[in-house]
Amino acid sequence: MKPVNVAVVGLGYWGPNLARNIVSCSSTELCCLCDYNINRLKKVGSSYQSVKKTTDIFEVISDESIEAVVIATPVDTHFELAKASLAAGKHVLLEKPMTRTVKQAEILIELAEKKNVTLTVGHTFNYTSAVRKIKEIILSGELGEILYWDSVRINLGLFQHDVNVVWDLAPHDLAMLDYILAHKPISVQTFGVAHFSDNIENIAYMILRFDNNMIAHFTFNWLAPVKIRMTIVGGSQKMLVFNDMEPSEKLKIYDKGVDVAATKDNIYKRLVQYRVGNMYAPQIDNIEALNTEIEHFAQVVRHKAKPISGAEEGLRVVKLLEAAEKSIKRKGKEIIL
């Protein structure tokens, strides 16, 4: 397969990681780096002497040799940069969250279809071996009926100046939930608080309700003394714990649960029995997710394969984020999707 010529736009926190993996991937060729900050451009660009560098996005989109653009800039710039790139006939990998509004995401999807180019979203978590294993386990039915999803994503900082803690941290968990579960949420309820004068929420609690009686709860916090990345999925048969901070056994499956039955003498009384069995940690590959994501993006561009984190998936996440923000502003009002 001929390598896809790729430009990276945005060389802040995540852009250099994207550039490194584009270079290491045999299916892609890094041909341009772009950032408005000349010092950042020089610093990152020093590792790629033969690669074109520019501070002007229009040099990128007007270059016919560039087939795809990877955008890793603040979310408020995503729409205009992606729109210009798609309009120029470039394939686009847009970092999460996809856009700042649902309307913007819908416009980009329509434009990508019109230009017959690929638009994918960088939900990198969905390319990790652990998350893909979780999906495999749930689809196999091993956990039984999924009853609840409980996730904690907290740490001390990094405070963002343009988005609140939900827009910063929730895309990881919401994209993972969307990727793994067939059922989609029917409502969002979010409580958030801003402790500082910028009026940007730094702590938030989100609840998603589903039509199959499942419930999902998320904790997001920039003010925690420790860094926790943990998800618990409770099933009617077994339970799963995903601890992303664990260096080796990130996944653990517990044969634990409850069995509820009516008593013989009174059908209105319930007999609860606790089931406690073994625990095991399934083997997962230690492969960098970003490398898998870049390789997959190249395959989607070249062969029109169905993307793991396509634009429609990105749109669904933005819909949840927008509803969560609306709920926060209405003091935790439940927003029906």
Secondary structure as UniProt FT lines:
FT   STRAND          4..9
FT   HELIX           15..24
FT   TURN            26..27
FT   STRAND          28..34
FT   HELIX           38..45
FT   TURN            46..47
FT   TURN            49..50
FT   STRAND          52..54
FT   HELIX           57..61
FT   TURN            64..65
FT   STRAND          68..71
FT   HELIX           75..87
FT   TURN            88..89
FT   STRAND          91..95
FT   HELIX           102..115
FT   STRAND          119..122
FT   HELIX           124..127
FT   HELIX           129..140
FT   TURN            141..143
FT   STRAND          146..156
FT   HELIX           165..180
FT   STRAND          185..193
FT   TURN            197..198
FT   STRAND          203..210
FT   TURN            211..212
FT   STRAND          215..221
FT   STRAND          223..235
FT   STRAND          239..243
FT   TURN            244..245
FT   STRAND          251..262
FT   TURN            267..268
FT   STRAND          270..280
FT   HELIX           289..303
FT   TURN            308..309
FT   HELIX           311..329
FT   TURN            330..331
FT   STRAND          335..336
//
